[in-house]
Amino acid sequence: MTAQTPVPVTVIGLGSMGSALAEAYLRAGHPTTVWNRTASKAEPLIGKGSVHAASVREAVAASPLIITCLMTYDDTLRVLEPAGTVLEGRALVTLNSGSPADARRTAEWATGHGARYLDGAVKNVPSAIGADDTLLYYSGDKSIFDEFETTLGVMGGHTVHLGDEADLAALYEMAVGGTLLPALVGFFQGAAVLQSRGLEASTLVPYAAKWFEMIISLLPMYAREIDSNDYSRPAASVNVFHRGAAADLDIGREGDVDVDWQRPLHSLVRRAVERGHGEDSIAVLTEMLKRTHA
């Protein structure tokens, strides 16, 4: 196989993300085999040129590069179990949710069946698959990343190998993912508050986006504080957030909006004040989150 020959790829799992991955490979000219437990999900892809394998074993045997896009590691292992004996020598890339422990367990299972294993995470929505700035990061066997980097780049132009430890992608996925729900619920709360005044949620978007940009700009500073364990020069102190907690609850009462999701956050801030961190940077909450904290 020459460098110019598109690598055959198998995509297992054809939800919205898996289907987007398969479509990206078809557009890029890769021979693409697909398989899904619900066979009807493969029909649109068959019409675009993919081969629908009759079994997961057949799907794995069809390509040197196997990409799974299922919900969890348990789902991945359950689906791949019948194909274990044909995994030997193939590159297996898993794109699913789960813990670092799950990733380590999956890596052990895959390598125990002779596969080369690379764990990964897609950091965008299905409609962004294939875009130059779509980020996917990987961990595990770097020889897979090096050999198939161009092929992996079909899914997104921003590809990163985090390290040889198989669980690093899952670790970063969980670390980054912890910001998602609080940020979204905060936006949803703001939308509910505006609607209580007869205003449309869409009017919040430009101001929320600007706010998120500001937060992004602060992250390197907070990371430096955390890495140095020096919280003594705050841009915003714990006390600022502590004193603002009452207003957070007031807006809920005024707008008849449930803001109880914020109470554990207020409790975290209050405990930091009680431990003498009121004048420290708000980043000191990192220490409060640790089981053995200051």
N, C-alpha and C positions, 0 to 999 in steps of 0.2 A: 504494500500500500504506500503510495507516494504522498508527499506532504500536500499535494494539490488535490488528492482524492478525498472527498467528504467521508468522514468516519461514519459507519453505520451506528445508529443509536437506538436503544430501546427505552421507551418511557412507560413506566408502570404506575397506574393511578391517573385517572382522567377526570378529576374534578376540574373546577375552573382554572386552577393553577397548572395542573398537569396537562390539560388540553392546550393551554397557552404555550407551554414548553414544547409540546409536540409540534404545534403549528409553527413555532419559531424554527425548529429544525427542518421542517418541510420547506419553509420559505428559503432557507439557506442551502437547500439542495442535498441534505443528508438523507440517505436511506433510513427511514424511521419506522420502527415496529412499535406497536402499542398494545397494551392489554389493560383491561379493567374488569373488576368483578361483575359489574353491570355492563354487559357487552354492548348495549345500545348506545352507550356514551362514546363508543369508538366510531359510530357511523359517520358523523361529520368529518372526521379525520380520514377515514377511508376514501371519502369523496375527494379529498385534497391530496391523495397519493400515499397515505401510510398503509402499512401492512398490519392487519389485525391478527395477532397470534391467537390460536385456538386455546392455548393454555399458558400459564405463567412460565412453565418450563420451556415451552417453545419460544416464548418472548425473550427469556434470558439467553437461550442458545443462539438467538439470531444476531447478536451484536457483541462487540468487545467492550462497549460502554453501556452500562445499565444505569438508568436514572429512575429512582423511585420517588414519587410525590404523593405520599399518603398522609393521613392525619397524625399518627403517632408512630413511635418506634415499635410498639407492640403490633400495630397494624402491618408495618413493614415486615417484621419477622414472620407474622402469621401468613402473609401473602407469599413470601419468598420460600417458605419451608418446603413446598413440593419441588422447588427448583434447586435445592441445595447442592445436589450432586452435579449440576452443570455450571455452577458458579466458578469453578476452579480456573484461575488464570484471567478471569474477567475483572474489569474495573467497575466497582459498585459505588455509586454516589447516591446518598440518601438526603432528601430534602423534606424533612418533616419536623413536627414539634416534639419537644420532650426535654428531659433533664440531661445534664452531663453523664449521670450514672446510666441512663438509658442508652446514650451514645456509646459509652464504653462497652456495655453489654452487647450492643449490636455489632460493634467492631470486632469483638471477640468471636461472636457467632460467624460473621462473614469470613474473617481470616481463618477460622477453624474449618471452613468449607473451601479454603484455598483461594478465596477472592482477595483482590486488592481493594482496600476500603478508604473512601473519602466521605466525610460527613460535611453537610453544607446547609446553608440557610439563604433563602431569597428575601431580600429586604425591600420589596416593593409589591405592588398589586399586579394581578394577571395582565391588565391592559398595558403595563409597562415592560413586559417581558420582551427582550430583544433590543431595548433602547440602550444607547451608548452609556448613559449615566445610571443604569439600573445596577445596584450592588448585589452581588452574591459573595459570601465568604465561606471558606472551606477549611477543614483541618483533617489531619491524618496523613496518609501516604502521599508525600510530595511528588513522588515519581508519577503518580496519576495526574496531579495538577500540571506538572511540567509537560507530560506527554500529550494531554488533552486540553491544554489551556486555550487554544484557539477554538476548539469545539465547545468547551464550557462557555466561552465568551459569546456564543450565539444566544445564550439565555439572557445575558446582560453584559454590557461592555466594561463594567467596573468589577473585576474579579480579584479577590485577595486570598492568599493562603496564610492562615494565622499561625500555623505551626504543626509539628508532627504529632502532637497529642490528639488522639481521635476526638476527644470531647470538647475541644476549644470552641468549635463553631456553636455547639449547643450552649456552652457557657456564656459566650458573648450574646447569643440569641436570647437567653433568659435575662442577662444583664440589661440589654437594650430594651427588651420587650416589657420590662417592668415600668417603663415610662409611658407606655401606650394607653392603658385603660385610664389612669388618673388624668392624663392630658385630654382624652376624649370626653370623659365624664365632666371635667371642668368646662369644656366647651358646651356640652349638652346642658349643663346647669345654666350657663350664661344665656343660651338660647331660650330656655324655659323662663328665665327671669325677664328677658326682653318681651317674650310673647305675653307675659302677664300684664305688660303695659301696652299691648296691641301692636308691638313692633315685630318686624320679620327677622327671623334668625339670619337671613342672608346679610342683613346690615351689620352683623357682628364680624363677618369674615375678614374684611380688610384690617380691622383693629386687632383681632385675635392673631392673624398671620404676622402682623408687626410685633406683637407681644412674643410670639414664639421665636421670631428672629432675634429679639433681644435676649431671650433665654439661651438660645444657641450661642450667642456671642459671649455669654458668661461661663459656659461650660469649661473652656480651658483654664480659666482662673480658678474655678472650684476644684478642678482636677489637681492643679498644683497645690492648693491648700490641703487637699486630702492626702496626696502623696508625700507632702512634707510634714503632715500632722501639725501644721501651723495655721490656726484659725484666728489669730490675734489682730488681723487688719481687715475687718469686715467691710465689704461693699454694702451688705445688708445683714444686720445682726439678728440673732434669734429673737431678741426683744421686739423688733419691728413686726415680726410675724405673730408673736404672742399677743401683742396689743391689737393686732388686726383681726384676731379670731372672733371677737364679739360682733364686728361688722359682717363677717361671713355668715353668722347665724341670723343677724338682723335682716339681711337681704332675703333669706329664706322665708322668714315670717312675713315680710312685706309682700313678697311675690307669691306666697303660698306654694313654695317650692321645697321639696325635701332635700336638705343639705346635710343629712346625717352622715353621709359618706365621708364628710370632712372631719368628723369628730375624732377618729383615730389619729389623724394628722395633727390636730390641735393637741391631742394628748401627748404625742411625741415631742412637740415643741414645748409643752408645759413641763415635761420631765427634764428636758434640756435646761430650762430655766432653773428648775429645782436643784439641779446638779451644778449650778454655778456657771452655766454657759451663756447667760443672757446677752452679754456683750461680745460674744464670739460670733464669727461668721455663721450664717445659716448652714454652711457646709459641714459644721460640726455634727449635724444630725447623722452623718455617716457613722460616727463613733457610737451614737445612741442606738443605731440599728444592729450593731455587732452584739453578739451574745455576751462578750466581755468587753464592756465599753467604759469610757472615762466617766 
